[in-house]
Structures are given as C-alpha cells and as structure tokens.
Amino acid sequence: MLIFKKGFTLAEVLITLGIIGVVSAMTMPVLTEKTQYKEFETRYKVAANLLHNAVNYFHSQELMMTDSTYCTANPDTESSNYCKDGTYRVFSEVLAEAFTGIHALNKNGTGAYTASKYKNFTGKQKFDKGLLDDGYMELTNGMSVIVETGGYNSYPIVWFDINGTANKPNRMGHDTFAFVIDKNDRICPLGSPSCKTRSNYIEDTEDFTQSKFCNPSSDNSQNGITCGYFASVDENYFKSIK
C-alpha cells in the first residue's frame, strides 16, 4: 500500500516567502519610526528630570546666586555675578559642576562646536547659532547639553540634544529641546506660560498652526525654540512631528 504525503511545491514556498518579504518591507519602516519616536519621547522626559536633579544639586552645594538667580553671564565677557560662595563663575561652568555632581558629565567646552550644526524645526533653515554658543557638554547617557545665557530677562536657556550632537537629525523640536530655570527654580520647557522668563517666546496655544516658534510652515531661524512646550502638553507630539 502506497502512502502519498502532501507538501508544498518549491514554487509555492517561493511565492509565500515573497509575500512575507513584501509585507515586512511595508511594515518595518513604520515600526522603526514608531520605536524611534517612543525613544525620543522617553529621552525628552529623562532630560527634564536631569535638569531637575541639577537644580537640586545647585541648592545642596550653595551654587545659587544671592538673589536666587544664577551666574548667567556670557563666558566670552568679563561681567558676571558671584555665586553664594563668592566665586566668579558663568552659568555653563556651574551647570557642568552640577552634572558632575550627579555623575552625568563626560566633557564640557564652548558652544562653538555646536553653533552651526543645528537646523530649525522644518529643517529648511540653519538655526540661530547665537542661541547655541555659551557652553557645551556631553553626558554619559549620550545626550548633549548646550547653554545660552544673557538675553531677555537674563535667564539661561539649557538645550538638550536627546540623542547627541553626533547623531542626526539635529533639528529643533525633533531631537533638541530648550528648557529654562526661572528665579523661583521652576524648570519649564521654553514656551511654557508657567515660566514667564522670556515673554517673547511664551506660547499660549497647543495648536502648531498658531505657534510662533514651533511652526511646521515657518522658515524662521528660531523656529523650534518652543517645541519643548508642545512636547510636554501633547501626548501625540512625537508621533506627529515630520
């Protein structure tokens, strides 16, 4: 008695593999993109927490100014205020010490390294390098920190490139976000109405189309400076940016 076993022909196997390949090719980019934006969202939250830890370190080491503000002078100038311990320091140096204190600092330097490496939110224009030139450091978690001091109300801007300057896209609102520390030690993403430290950058809307400095259709060289605010209030922010 003969027993015949049924199986797939070579042609059928090849066709099936071909279909699987096509489906994979269609779905993998979507899955990869979703994973990347989820990673960026997590890193954004880590950056904000690191800055909170740094401010706590400021207090523990009495690195605050006597009037509860910070040493904010430009490192290229001679004018500065003194910290509580009587030493002369600019903000980027104080911040570097704080990150060293929480075991995060790898190296630090001037902002010249990063000033021309960033684009605005749309990616069609170089970002205003004058807002990226007062201090630079790299953290052991792969993030880069850039400092801008002086300017309106003299509160420092602390930028976090959440995947590091060496890695693309280096675009404001995509992998790079700005935070401020106000005189009451509140840490806010720049643009938040809660920290009214630079009124010309305050956003009062959650609608990108009405945004002044996080606008998907603007080629302004400062476009993207307030995107951190939208990232903090919109749970779909990282899914929606293009």
KOLDREN-254863 format. One line per 2 residues: their letters; for each residue x, y, z of N, C-alpha, C. Coordinates in pm, 1 decimal, m for minus. Example, Ala and Ser with C-alpha at 12.3 -4.5 7.8 and 13.67 -1.06 7.14 Angstrom:
as	1319.0 m569.0 780.0 1230.0 m450.0 780.0 1320.0 m330.0 780.0 | 1285.0 m225.0 708.0 1367.0 m106.0 714.0 1290.0 3.0 787.0
END
This chain:
ml	84.8 m118.7 0.0 0.0 0.0 0.0 88.9 124.3 0.0 | 65.7 209.7 m94.8 145.7 330.7 m106.3 79.9 444.6 m29.0
if	161.0 518.7 45.7 110.5 635.3 119.1 173.5 760.5 58.1 | 88.6 850.2 11.4 137.1 973.9 m50.1 128.1 1088.6 51.8
kk	239.4 1158.0 72.2 242.8 1272.3 162.0 233.7 1401.5 81.0 | 139.9 1483.5 121.1 122.7 1609.2 50.0 217.5 1714.4 107.4
gf	268.1 1797.6 23.2 356.5 1906.2 65.5 347.0 2023.2 m29.6 | 425.4 2126.2 0.8 425.9 2243.6 m84.5 531.1 2227.2 m193.5
tl	499.1 2278.8 m308.1 597.1 2277.8 m416.3 696.2 2390.8 m393.1 | 808.5 2383.3 m459.9 909.7 2488.2 m448.3 852.0 2623.7 m489.6
ae	772.3 2622.9 m592.0 711.7 2748.0 m639.6 622.2 2809.5 m533.5 | 542.8 2725.4 m466.6 453.7 2774.8 m362.5 531.9 2833.4 m245.1
vl	641.0 2767.5 m207.9 725.0 2816.3 m98.7 785.7 2951.7 m134.8 | 834.6 2963.9 m257.4 895.6 3089.3 m300.9 793.8 3202.3 m305.5
it	673.2 3171.3 m349.7 567.8 3273.2 m354.2 533.1 3320.1 m212.9 | 522.2 3224.8 m119.3 491.4 3259.3 19.8 599.9 3346.9 80.8
lg	726.4 3309.3 56.8 837.4 3389.7 108.5 837.4 3529.1 47.7 | 801.5 3535.1 m80.1 794.5 3665.0 m146.3 689.3 3754.6 m84.3
ii	573.1 3695.9 m52.5 465.1 3772.7 10.4 508.0 3821.9 148.3 | 572.3 3732.0 225.3 620.8 3770.2 357.9 721.2 3885.3 346.7
gv	808.0 3878.5 245.9 907.5 3983.5 225.8 844.9 4117.8 193.8 | 741.3 4115.9 109.6 673.0 4240.1 72.8 603.9 4301.6 194.2
vs	534.1 4216.9 270.5 465.3 4266.4 390.1 564.5 4324.0 490.3 | 678.7 4255.2 507.2 780.9 4303.4 600.4 836.7 4437.5 555.6
am	860.2 4449.4 425.6 914.7 4574.0 371.6 818.8 4690.3 392.9 | 688.7 4660.4 392.7 588.3 4764.7 410.9 571.7 4803.5 557.9
tm	587.6 4710.3 647.8 560.1 4735.8 789.5 682.9 4776.1 870.3 | 802.0 4731.2 831.9 921.9 4759.0 910.6 951.3 4907.4 925.9
pv	943.4 4988.7 816.6 970.0 5132.2 835.2 874.5 5196.3 935.8 | 748.5 5154.6 934.2 651.0 5209.6 1027.6 686.8 5172.5 1170.2
lt	724.4 5046.0 1191.5 761.1 5000.4 1324.9 888.2 5067.7 1373.6 | 985.3 5085.5 1282.0 1110.5 5151.4 1317.2 1086.1 5295.6 1357.4
ek	1003.5 5365.8 1279.1 971.5 5504.8 1308.8 900.3 5516.9 1442.5 | 806.7 5426.9 1469.1 732.6 5429.0 1595.5 826.5 5408.1 1712.3
tq	921.1 5315.0 1697.4 1018.8 5287.9 1802.6 1107.2 5408.5 1827.3 | 1150.3 5475.1 1718.8 1237.2 5591.2 1733.3 1166.9 5704.5 1807.1
yk	1043.6 5733.9 1770.9 973.9 5843.8 1835.1 941.9 5811.6 1981.4 | 916.4 5684.4 2011.4 894.7 5645.5 2150.7 1023.2 5664.3 2230.3
ef	1135.7 5632.1 2168.7 1264.6 5651.6 2234.0 1289.9 5799.7 2257.3 | 1259.1 5884.2 2158.2 1277.7 6028.0 2173.4 1188.5 6082.5 2284.8
et	1065.8 6034.4 2292.7 974.1 6078.9 2397.2 1029.2 6044.8 2535.5 | 1082.4 5924.1 2550.5 1140.4 5881.7 2678.3 1262.6 5965.5 2712.2
ry	1347.9 5988.0 2612.9 1469.2 6066.6 2635.7 1436.4 6212.2 2672.3 | 1331.4 6265.0 2612.7 1288.8 6401.3 2645.9 1254.2 6410.9 2795.0
kv	1183.1 6312.6 2845.1 1144.8 6311.0 2987.0 1267.8 6293.2 3076.0 | 1363.5 6212.6 3031.5 1487.2 6193.9 3107.6 1563.9 6325.6 3116.0
aa	1568.2 6400.7 3005.1 1638.6 6529.1 3003.1 1580.0 6625.6 3104.6 | 1447.8 6634.8 3107.6 1382.2 6724.1 3203.3 1414.8 6682.4 3346.7
nl	1416.3 6553.5 3371.6 1446.6 6503.8 3506.3 1591.6 6533.3 3544.7 | 1682.6 6521.3 3448.7 1822.9 6552.2 3475.8 1840.2 6697.8 3516.6
lh	1765.5 6786.3 3450.9 1776.6 6927.8 3485.6 1720.8 6953.6 3625.3 | 1613.9 6884.8 3661.4 1562.4 6893.9 3798.4 1668.6 6849.9 3898.4
na	1736.6 6740.7 3868.9 1841.1 6691.0 3957.5 1955.9 6791.3 3969.5 | 1986.7 6856.8 3858.0 2094.0 6956.4 3858.3 2058.5 7073.6 3949.2
vn	1934.0 7120.2 3943.5 1891.0 7230.7 4028.7 1897.2 7189.7 4176.0 | 1858.3 7066.1 4205.1 1870.3 7016.8 4343.4 2015.7 7019.6 4388.3
yf	2105.9 6987.7 4295.5 2248.6 6990.6 4328.1 2294.8 7133.7 4351.4 | 2243.6 7228.4 4270.4 2276.3 7369.0 4292.7 2252.9 7406.6 4438.7
hs	2136.6 7366.1 4490.9 2099.4 7401.9 4627.3 2186.9 7330.3 4729.9 | 2213.1 7204.3 4705.7 2290.2 7127.6 4803.5 2432.6 7180.5 4816.9
qe	2485.4 7239.3 4710.4 2622.7 7290.9 4710.8 2627.8 7443.2 4721.2 | 2511.9 7506.4 4742.1 2502.8 7651.4 4750.7 2564.4 7720.5 4629.7
lm	2527.3 7671.9 4513.6 2574.7 7733.4 4389.6 2477.1 7837.8 4336.7 | 2375.8 7868.5 4417.9 2278.3 7968.8 4376.7 2336.5 8108.6 4393.3
mt	2278.8 8202.3 4319.5 2314.5 8342.1 4338.5 2250.0 8392.5 4467.9 | 2300.3 8502.2 4522.4 2244.7 8556.2 4646.1 2101.8 8606.2 4627.4
ds	2063.7 8643.4 4504.6 1927.3 8690.0 4481.1 1841.7 8580.8 4418.1 | 1882.8 8455.3 4436.5 1809.2 8337.7 4389.1 1804.8 8323.5 4237.3
ty	1895.2 8392.5 4169.4 1910.5 8366.5 4026.1 2045.9 8300.5 4005.0 | 2086.7 8286.8 3879.8 2207.6 8209.3 3851.6 2317.9 8293.4 3788.5
ct	2438.8 8240.5 3790.6 2550.6 8304.8 3723.0 2526.5 8291.2 3572.6 | 2481.3 8397.8 3509.3 2431.5 8382.4 3372.9 2512.0 8455.9 3268.0
an	2624.8 8510.4 3302.9 2699.3 8589.2 3205.2 2752.5 8502.9 3092.4 | 2775.1 8568.2 2979.1 2837.3 8501.1 2865.0 2982.2 8467.8 2900.4
pd	3029.6 8346.8 2871.1 3167.7 8311.4 2906.9 3271.6 8393.3 2831.6 | 3232.3 8463.9 2724.3 3327.0 8545.1 2647.8 3340.2 8687.1 2702.7
te	3262.3 8720.3 2805.2 3269.2 8854.6 2862.0 3325.6 8849.3 3002.3 | 3364.3 8963.9 3053.3 3421.8 8969.4 3187.5 3316.4 8997.6 3293.5
ss	3197.9 9038.5 3252.0 3095.2 9073.3 3350.5 3021.8 8949.6 3397.2 | 3004.7 8935.3 3524.9 2930.8 8822.7 3579.5 2891.7 8854.9 3722.5
ny	2799.1 8783.0 3774.6 2764.9 8792.0 3914.9 2837.5 8681.6 3990.6 | 2841.8 8696.4 4120.0 2911.2 8599.0 4201.4 2812.8 8500.6 4264.8
ck	2856.3 8376.2 4279.3 2774.3 8276.5 4346.0 2783.2 8297.3 4497.3 | 2703.2 8223.1 4570.2 2698.2 8240.6 4715.3 2832.9 8218.5 4782.9
dg	2914.2 8129.8 4722.6 3043.0 8102.9 4785.6 3147.4 8208.5 4750.6 | 3105.9 8313.7 4678.5 3196.1 8423.6 4648.4 3281.8 8402.7 4525.7
ty	3265.6 8290.4 4457.2 3346.7 8263.5 4338.8 3282.8 8323.2 4214.5 | 3366.7 8353.1 4118.6 3320.9 8409.0 3990.8 3303.7 8294.3 3892.1
rv	3182.0 8271.1 3848.0 3157.2 8163.5 3752.6 3046.2 8202.6 3656.4 | 3055.3 8152.2 3536.6 2945.0 8169.3 3442.3 2856.1 8045.4 3451.6
fs	2735.5 8057.8 3401.4 2635.6 7953.1 3423.0 2678.0 7817.5 3367.5 | 2739.4 7814.8 3249.2 2776.6 7686.1 3190.6 2873.3 7610.1 3280.2
ev	2960.4 7683.6 3352.4 3054.0 7618.3 3443.0 2981.3 7562.0 3565.4 | 2883.2 7638.8 3614.4 2805.2 7592.5 3729.1 2723.9 7469.5 3690.8
la	2664.3 7473.5 3572.6 2584.9 7359.9 3526.0 2672.6 7236.5 3508.3 | 2792.1 7254.7 3454.1 2884.2 7141.9 3436.8 2917.8 7079.1 3571.0
ea	2936.4 7164.2 3672.8 2965.7 7111.1 3806.3 2846.9 7032.6 3860.7 | 2725.7 7081.2 3831.8 2606.8 7010.1 3878.4 2596.1 6873.4 3813.4
ft	2621.0 6866.4 3684.1 2613.0 6737.1 3616.1 2723.5 6643.4 3664.2 | 2839.8 6699.6 3696.9 2944.7 6616.2 3755.2 2897.7 6561.4 3889.1
gi	2827.2 6645.0 3963.5 2778.7 6604.7 4094.8 2677.1 6492.5 4089.6 | 2600.3 6485.6 3980.0 2503.0 6376.1 3967.7 2557.1 6266.0 3875.6
ha	2690.7 6269.5 3856.2 2760.8 6161.9 3783.6 2711.3 6147.2 3639.0 | 2691.8 6259.6 3571.5 2642.8 6252.9 3434.7 2738.0 6314.4 3333.3
ln	2831.4 6397.4 3377.4 2912.8 6473.3 3283.0 3027.0 6390.7 3224.9 | 3043.0 6401.0 3093.9 3153.9 6336.4 3026.3 3262.6 6438.4 2993.2
kn	3223.9 6546.1 2925.2 3319.1 6653.5 2897.8 3240.9 6780.6 2869.4 | 3307.9 6893.3 2878.5 3239.9 7018.9 2850.5 3332.7 7112.4 2774.7
gt	3274.8 7215.3 2716.2 3354.2 7310.9 2640.0 3267.8 7425.9 2594.7 | 3313.4 7500.0 2495.5 3239.0 7615.0 2447.2 3130.7 7570.7 2350.2
ga	3041.2 7662.2 2319.2 2933.5 7631.0 2226.4 2975.0 7637.2 2081.4 | 3099.2 7677.8 2054.9 3143.6 7691.9 1916.0 3131.5 7561.0 1838.3
yt	3147.3 7449.9 1907.7 3141.1 7319.1 1842.2 3004.3 7292.8 1782.0 | 2900.9 7339.8 1847.1 2765.1 7306.7 1804.7 2693.4 7418.2 1730.0
as	2745.0 7538.3 1736.0 2669.6 7655.1 1690.7 2614.5 7643.2 1549.1 | 2685.2 7578.2 1459.5 2641.2 7572.0 1319.6 2588.5 7434.6 1278.9
ky	2568.4 7346.1 1375.9 2530.4 7209.1 1343.1 2379.6 7184.4 1345.5 | 2301.8 7283.2 1384.6 2159.1 7260.9 1406.2 2071.4 7335.6 1306.2
kn	1958.0 7272.9 1273.9 1858.8 7334.1 1185.4 1731.5 7364.0 1263.6 | 1649.5 7448.7 1204.9 1524.8 7484.2 1272.3 1423.7 7370.2 1264.1
ft	1303.8 7393.8 1310.1 1202.5 7288.7 1319.8 1170.8 7223.8 1185.2 | 1161.2 7303.7 1081.0 1127.5 7248.8 949.4 1246.4 7181.0 882.6
gk	1366.7 7211.8 928.4 1486.3 7155.3 867.0 1529.6 7227.4 742.0 | 1464.7 7337.7 710.6 1494.6 7410.5 586.9 1585.4 7530.5 610.4
qk	1617.1 7555.7 734.4 1696.1 7674.3 767.5 1790.0 7641.8 882.2 | 1910.7 7698.0 877.5 2001.4 7685.7 990.8 1940.5 7756.3 1111.9
fd	1952.5 7693.3 1227.3 1900.4 7756.1 1348.8 1991.4 7871.0 1389.4 | 1935.3 7970.2 1456.4 2008.2 8088.1 1502.6 2124.1 8045.6 1593.2
kg	2246.0 8049.0 1538.8 2360.8 7998.9 1614.6 2395.7 8087.2 1734.0 | 2342.2 8210.2 1736.1 2365.9 8297.2 1850.3 2298.2 8248.9 1976.6
ll	2207.6 8151.1 1963.8 2139.9 8094.0 2080.2 2201.3 7961.0 2122.4 | 2319.4 7929.2 2067.7 2380.7 7799.2 2095.2 2529.9 7810.3 2125.1
dd	2574.8 7924.5 2173.7 2719.5 7946.2 2175.8 2779.8 7979.4 2311.4 | 2708.4 7952.0 2420.2 2761.4 7990.3 2551.2 2799.2 7872.4 2640.2
gy	2814.7 7756.7 2583.5 2857.1 7641.6 2662.5 2810.2 7512.0 2600.1 | 2891.9 7409.5 2613.9 2857.7 7279.3 2556.1 2915.6 7169.3 2641.9
me	2840.4 7062.1 2659.1 2892.3 6946.0 2731.8 2821.3 6820.5 2683.1 | 2883.8 6708.5 2703.3 2825.4 6580.3 2666.3 2804.9 6496.4 2791.3
lt	2691.3 6426.3 2796.9 2660.0 6343.7 2912.0 2687.8 6197.3 2881.1 | 2710.1 6120.5 2984.4 2744.3 5980.2 2965.7 2628.2 5897.3 2912.6
ng	2507.8 5952.1 2913.6 2392.7 5879.0 2857.1 2374.9 5905.5 2708.6 | 2470.2 5978.3 2648.2 2464.4 6004.3 2504.2 2402.1 6136.9 2466.9
ms	2347.6 6210.3 2562.2 2288.2 6340.1 2533.4 2394.8 6449.6 2529.1 | 2362.7 6556.5 2456.6 2445.9 6676.2 2457.6 2368.0 6788.3 2524.2
vi	2439.1 6875.5 2594.1 2377.2 6989.9 2660.6 2443.8 7116.9 2608.5 | 2361.9 7211.8 2564.7 2410.5 7338.0 2509.9 2350.4 7450.6 2592.8
ve	2427.8 7552.9 2617.7 2383.6 7661.1 2706.0 2379.9 7793.4 2631.0 | 2273.1 7869.8 2655.1 2262.7 8009.2 2609.3 2235.5 8095.6 2730.6
tg	2315.2 8199.7 2749.6 2297.9 8287.9 2865.3 2273.3 8430.3 2820.3 | 2228.9 8512.9 2914.1 2200.5 8652.0 2883.5 2070.5 8665.8 2806.8
gy	2054.4 8778.0 2737.9 1933.1 8799.0 2659.5 1818.1 8845.7 2746.4 | 1697.9 8821.7 2701.0 1578.6 8873.9 2767.6 1567.2 8820.8 2910.0
ns	1562.5 8910.3 3006.7 1549.0 8878.0 3148.7 1668.5 8801.4 3205.8 | 1767.2 8770.8 3122.0 1893.5 8709.5 3166.3 1879.6 8571.0 3227.4
yp	1774.3 8500.6 3197.6 1764.8 8362.5 3244.7 1827.3 8269.4 3141.4 | 1903.3 8170.6 3185.4 1971.2 8083.2 3090.5 1876.2 7985.8 3021.3
iv	1906.2 7957.5 2895.9 1838.8 7850.4 2822.7 1930.7 7729.0 2826.1 | 1875.2 7615.8 2860.7 1951.5 7490.4 2860.0 1891.2 7400.2 2753.4
wf	1969.1 7374.4 2649.8 1925.1 7287.4 2540.6 1968.9 7144.0 2567.0 | 1881.8 7048.9 2538.3 1919.1 6907.8 2541.7 1902.8 6850.2 2401.9
di	2012.8 6802.9 2345.2 2003.9 6719.8 2225.0 1994.6 6577.4 2277.0 | 1876.3 6519.2 2270.9 1848.7 6396.6 2344.9 1914.7 6272.2 2286.9
ng	1968.4 6281.3 2164.4 2045.7 6167.5 2112.7 2187.5 6208.7 2074.2 | 2228.8 6327.0 2116.7 2366.9 6370.2 2098.3 2391.0 6445.5 1967.9
ta	2482.8 6540.9 1973.8 2515.2 6623.1 1857.1 2569.7 6540.5 1741.4 | 2637.6 6432.0 1771.7 2697.0 6349.7 1666.1 2593.2 6271.4 1586.5
nk	2470.0 6268.3 1634.3 2364.5 6190.6 1567.8 2255.7 6281.7 1512.9 | 2211.4 6252.8 1393.6 2105.0 6329.0 1329.6 1972.0 6301.7 1400.1
pn	1869.2 6386.9 1380.9 1862.6 6490.3 1277.6 1916.8 6626.3 1317.6 | 1948.6 6648.7 1446.4 1994.7 6780.3 1491.8 1898.5 6890.4 1448.9
rm	1770.4 6867.9 1474.5 1665.4 6964.2 1440.8 1587.2 7002.5 1565.2 | 1564.9 7131.7 1579.9 1489.1 7180.3 1693.9 1348.4 7122.5 1691.0
gh	1303.9 7073.4 1804.2 1170.3 7015.6 1812.1 1162.6 6871.6 1770.3 | 1272.8 6816.3 1720.0 1277.7 6675.1 1681.3 1363.3 6597.7 1781.6
dt	1489.5 6635.5 1792.8 1575.0 6571.2 1892.3 1642.3 6671.9 1984.3 | 1607.3 6800.2 1970.4 1670.4 6904.9 2050.0 1565.5 6999.1 2106.7
fa	1572.2 7021.8 2239.7 1467.0 7096.8 2308.4 1528.2 7191.9 2410.5 | 1460.0 7305.4 2430.6 1510.0 7409.6 2519.9 1429.3 7413.5 2649.3
fv	1501.8 7432.6 2760.3 1440.9 7447.8 2892.1 1493.0 7576.6 2956.4 | 1415.9 7630.8 3048.6 1461.1 7745.5 3126.8 1443.0 7715.4 3275.0
id	1524.5 7783.3 3356.1 1510.9 7777.3 3501.5 1478.8 7918.7 3545.5 | 1361.1 7940.2 3603.1 1324.3 8076.8 3639.4 1374.6 8110.0 3780.3
kn	1346.1 8231.9 3826.0 1401.2 8278.4 3953.6 1344.2 8204.1 4072.9 | 1233.1 8131.3 4052.7 1175.4 8051.6 4160.2 1216.0 7904.4 4149.5
dr	1316.6 7879.3 4066.4 1369.3 7744.8 4045.9 1271.1 7651.4 3977.3 | 1171.9 7706.2 3911.9 1084.7 7622.7 3830.5 1157.0 7591.0 3700.4
ic	1147.1 7466.0 3658.7 1206.4 7423.8 3532.2 1093.5 7404.4 3432.5 | 1101.1 7475.4 3323.8 995.7 7468.1 3222.9 1056.8 7452.6 3084.6
pl	991.2 7379.1 2997.0 1032.2 7383.8 2856.4 1007.3 7524.3 2804.9 | 1099.7 7578.3 2729.0 1084.4 7715.2 2679.8 956.1 7726.7 2598.4
gs	879.3 7831.8 2627.9 749.8 7849.5 2563.8 634.8 7826.1 2658.3 | 662.0 7763.3 2772.7 556.3 7735.1 2869.6 507.9 7863.2 2936.1
ps	377.7 7885.3 2942.3 325.6 8003.0 3013.4 355.5 7999.0 3163.1 | 392.1 7882.5 3215.2 418.1 7869.0 3358.8 545.3 7939.2 3401.9
ck	645.4 7945.4 3314.5 771.3 8012.0 3345.3 783.3 8133.7 3254.3 | 735.3 8245.5 3300.8 735.3 8364.8 3215.4 867.8 8437.7 3228.3
tr	970.6 8376.8 3173.3 1103.7 8433.3 3183.9 1148.3 8502.8 3056.0 | 1101.8 8456.8 2943.4 1132.7 8521.7 2815.4 1001.4 8541.6 2742.7
sn	936.4 8652.8 2767.2 799.2 8670.3 2719.6 787.5 8665.0 2568.3 | 894.5 8695.4 2497.2 885.3 8689.7 2351.8 883.3 8545.7 2300.6
yi	901.9 8447.6 2388.2 895.3 8307.2 2348.6 779.4 8232.7 2414.7 | 690.0 8303.9 2480.6 580.0 8237.1 2550.0 473.4 8193.1 2450.3
ed	432.7 8066.4 2460.3 324.9 8013.3 2377.8 198.1 8002.1 2462.4 | 85.1 8034.4 2403.7 m40.7 8021.7 2476.0 m139.5 7934.8 2398.9
te	m86.6 7845.6 2316.2 m171.5 7761.0 2233.9 m111.3 7622.3 2222.0 | m194.7 7522.8 2199.2 m146.7 7387.7 2174.1 m158.2 7352.8 2026.0
df	m189.2 7452.1 1945.1 m209.1 7431.6 1801.9 m83.8 7477.1 1727.5 | m12.8 7384.1 1664.7 109.8 7419.5 1593.3 87.6 7528.5 1489.4
tq	m28.1 7528.4 1424.8 m52.3 7625.1 1318.7 m58.8 7767.7 1371.6 | m84.4 7782.4 1501.7 m88.8 7914.9 1562.6 39.4 7946.1 1639.8
sk	128.7 7850.3 1647.6 250.4 7867.7 1723.4 342.5 7971.1 1658.3 | 412.8 8043.7 1742.0 508.2 8141.7 1690.9 643.4 8078.6 1659.7
fc	688.9 7989.9 1747.2 823.6 7936.6 1733.7 829.0 7784.1 1734.6 | 719.6 7720.7 1699.1 718.8 7575.6 1674.4 617.4 7551.5 1563.9
np	649.5 7605.8 1447.5 554.1 7614.8 1338.0 600.2 7530.2 1219.7 | 519.5 7432.6 1175.6 561.6 7343.9 1066.6 571.4 7412.4 930.8
ss	531.2 7537.8 922.1 536.7 7606.7 793.1 624.0 7731.6 795.0 | 698.8 7752.7 902.7 782.4 7872.5 913.6 929.6 7839.3 894.7
dn	999.1 7924.5 817.6 1142.4 7907.0 798.2 1223.6 8003.3 884.5 | 1159.6 8059.9 985.7 1229.7 8148.5 1077.9 1349.1 8076.3 1139.6
sq	1459.8 8145.3 1154.8 1581.8 8080.6 1205.8 1570.0 8039.3 1351.6 | 1468.1 8089.5 1422.7 1445.4 8048.3 1561.2 1326.5 7952.9 1573.6
ng	1270.4 7909.9 1462.0 1157.2 7817.5 1465.7 1199.4 7686.0 1529.7 | 1127.9 7645.7 1632.0 1160.1 7523.3 1705.3 1200.3 7548.3 1848.6
it	1221.7 7675.4 1883.2 1273.2 7706.3 2015.7 1171.7 7675.2 2126.4 | 1041.3 7675.3 2093.4 940.1 7647.4 2195.5 876.5 7509.5 2180.3
cg	932.0 7424.3 2096.9 870.5 7293.0 2073.1 868.6 7206.2 2198.6 | 961.2 7232.0 2290.2 961.6 7155.5 2414.1 831.8 7171.3 2490.6
yf	771.8 7290.3 2480.1 643.4 7312.8 2547.5 536.6 7221.2 2489.8 | 530.0 7213.5 2357.3 428.9 7128.9 2294.5 455.8 6981.1 2322.7
as	583.1 6944.7 2330.4 617.0 6805.8 2363.3 570.3 6769.3 2503.8 | 562.3 6869.6 2591.8 522.7 6843.4 2730.4 371.7 6839.0 2749.1
vd	294.3 6899.2 2656.9 149.0 6905.4 2676.3 71.9 6818.1 2578.4 | 136.9 6771.8 2472.7 68.5 6692.0 2370.6 123.1 6549.8 2372.9
en	42.0 6454.2 2415.4 88.3 6315.3 2426.1 118.4 6253.6 2289.9 | 69.0 6314.0 2183.5 94.8 6263.3 2048.4 202.2 6343.6 1975.6
yf	272.2 6430.1 2048.2 368.4 6518.8 1983.4 472.3 6441.5 1901.9 | 536.1 6344.2 1962.4 644.9 6275.5 1894.7 596.2 6187.1 1780.4
ks	471.1 6150.9 1783.1 414.3 6074.7 1672.2 382.9 6164.5 1553.5 | 356.6 6290.7 1581.2 305.8 6379.2 1476.6 412.3 6460.2 1405.2
ik	530.2 6480.4 1465.8 628.9 6563.5 1400.0 685.0 6495.4 1277.0 | 712.2 6575.4 1174.7 761.9 6523.2 1047.4 903.0 6574.2 1021.2
END
